[in-house]
Amino acid sequence: MSDCVLIIGSAPDAVRAQQFNGDVFSSIVALNNAWRIRDDWTHIVFPEDFAADRRPPKQTGKTVVEYDQFVPANNAFGGTVYAGGTMAFTGAYWALHALKPKIMAFIGCDMIYDGDPANSHFYGQGEADPLRDDPTLQDLEAKADRLMWMSYESQCLCINLSEQPRSRLTFERLVMEKLSASPQEVFEQGMDRLRRIADKGAADQALQMERDVGAFVESGDYWNDQKPLDPQKLSAIDGLWNTVFKSEAEA
């Protein structure tokens, strides 16, 4: 099974990706500064305001993914407002749309910032982007559940390779050794688990509410849209996404 994508964020834990067996992955997607962690990254995703001196030098065989590519990809799954306007989700929806993997494995994307502020990221002090005051980021766990559902519907399994005690990602935790041993087995067992715990009715209800609220912004620049976002309505949608994946006991 070769269509397994590694997505690397910038949390301190991301440096563990240096030890991962690259042969397991068909693509390695670095978000923002994470291209510095491994030399064999294949794609980098960053926003248009990402500082020029932080961008990697142009290299043959390396693909740069910017605004004009990741916004349409996010739009294919309902738009940035519903996906969540931070790069962990933005980059993941792009990868799901463009690379069509069977597995998306995340490292350094836990979005927990309660440690030493001077070492909030693997390179030192950085901006905790997901924690900014933004109506699309009120409930990061709900956004993770939404991504997990959209991936599941696309026959893709999301897993979290983090070893941190807490994560805002709701994906099943997995050790790299197990993924290396048999990606196909991980995929089959993971998808079977989601079939048992997923509530399609709740997901359909959440998607219908998204359509009813009508907060789709084609340009992706929802902060500049003339129609302001309604945080209460978006919170109600998040509440529905929080119910899509039942506990194992409820399954």
N, C-alpha and C positions, 0 to 999 in steps of 0.2 A: 504494500500500500504506500504509494508515493505522494499522494495529495494531502499532506499534513503540513499546516502552516504554523510557524512559530511567530507570535506577536510579542515584541519586547517593549516594555514601557521604561520609565526612568526612576522607579523606586529603588532604594538601596539594594533590595533583594534581586534586582535585575542582573547583577553581575554574576549570579550563579549560572546564567545562560552561557557564560564563557566555557563551562565544562560540559555542555550538552553535546551529544553526538549529532553533528550536522547532517549526517547521512539520513537521519530519520525524516528530515523536513524537505519538502519540495520547494518551499519559499521561506525566507526569514524576513519578516516585516518589522522594521525599526520605526518607532514613533518618536519624532522630534530628535532629541539628543542621543537616543539609544543606539544609533549607528556606531557610536564609539565603543560599544561593548564587544562586538564581534566583527571581524573583517569580512566574513562571508555573507553578510546581509545581502538580500536581493532587491528589496524595495524599502524606500523611506517615505513616510507620510508626515507632512507638516503643514501648518496653516500659512497663509500669505504673510502674516506678521512675524514669522519665525526669523530671528536675526540672521543676516547674511553670514556673519562670522561664526555662526554655530552650524551652518550647513556643511555637509561633506563635499569634498572636491569631486568634480565630475569624473566618473570612472566607467569604463566599458563594462557592460553587463549589469550595471546598477540602475534601477528604475526609480525616478523621483516622481512621487504622486502629490500633486498640489490641488488647490481648490477646484480647478475646472474638471478634475477627475473624481474627487471624493464627494463633492456635492451631488452630482447626478447619481452616484452609487447609493448614497444615503436616501435620495429621493425615491429610488426604486423600492425602498422599504418604508416609505411613509414620510420621509423628510427628517431633517436635523432636529426640529423641535421635539418630535416624538422619540427619536433615536437617543437624544441627549447630546448637548453641545460641548463635548470634551473629547480629546483625541483618542482616548482608549476605545470609545464607542464609535466615533467617526471612522477611525482607521480600521476597526473590525468590520464595520458594514461595507467599507470599500473592499476589504479582502474577501468577504463573503460573496460580494457581487462580481468582482473581477477575477479572482483566483478559483472560485468555486471549490473550496477544499472539502474534504470529508471530516477533517478535524482542525479546529483552531485551538492551539495551545497558548495560553497566556502566561507571561512571567513579568513581574515588575509593574503590574497594573492594578494593585490592590486598592489604591486611592485611600490609604490610611496615613494620616499625618500627625499622629500624637506622640512622635518621638522627638529627637533633638532637631529643632528647626534649622540648625546650621548644617544638618546632614539629612535633609528631607528627600534628597534625590541622590543617585549614585555618584554624581559629580559635585555634590555639596549642597548648598542652599539653592533651592529653586522655587518657582511659584506653584502653589497648590491649586492648579487650575480648576479641578472639579469642585473645589469648595467655594468658588466665587458665588456672589449673589446672582443667581441665574434661574429663572423659572423652569428651565428644562432640566435642571440638576437638583431638584428638591429631594428626590429619592433615588440614589444611585443603585440600590438593590433592585428597585422596580425596573430601571433601565437595563440592568444586567439580565433580569428575567425576560424582558422583551427581546433582547438580543439572542438569548438562549432559545426562545420560541421561534424567532425568525430563522435562526440557524437550523433548528430541528426540522422546521417545515421545508428547508432547503436541503435536507439530508446531510446536515453537518453537525458535528458534536463539538460543543465548547467545553474545554477543560482548563483547570487552573493548576499550574505547576508550582505555585508559590508555597513556601514553607513558613510563611508568616502566620502568627496566631490568629490574626483577623484579616478579613478582606471584604470589600464592598461587592466584589464579584460573587455571584451566587452559584457559579458552576462547580461541578464536582471536583474535588481535589485529587490530584494524581501525582505519583512520584515518577520522575523521568525514566527510571530504570524499567518500570512497567510499560511505559509508552515505547521505549526502545525495543523491548523484547517482542512486542506484538501490537503494532498500531491497529491492525485489523480487528484483533480481539477487543482492544479498548473501544474501538468504534462500535462494534456489535453489542458489547455489554452496555456501553453508555447509552446507545439509542434505545435498547430494550428497557433500560431503567426509565428513560424519559417517557417512553410509551406508557409505562405503568403509572407514572405520577402526574403526567400532563393533563390539564383540564381544557380541552378544546373549546368547550362552551364559554369558559371564562375568557380565553384568548379572543374568540370571536366577538364577545361583548366589548372587550377593550378596544379592538380594532374598529368596531362600529362606533364607539364613543369618539375615537380619534376622528373618524370621518364626520361625525355630527358636529364636533367642535370646530373643525375646519381650520386648524392652525398650520396647515401646510404652506411653507414659504419656498417657492421654487429656487430662488437665488441662494438660499441658505442663510442669508443675512437677516435673521428674524429680529435682531436688535434694531435694525433700521426700517422694519416694516411699518407701514402707516397704521395697521391694525394691531394694537398692543396685545400681548399674550395675557391670558387670564390664568394667574397662578392657581386659583382654586379649581378650575376645570382641569388643568393639567395634573393637579394633585389627585383629583378623583380618578383620572385615567391611570396614574401610578398605582392607586389603590387596587384597581382591577388587575393590573399586571402582577401585583404581589400575591394574587390568589391563583395564578395559573399553574404553578408547580406545587403540588401537595407534598406533605411529608411522606416518608416511606410508610409510616404507621397508618396514614389515611388511604394509601394506595390500595 
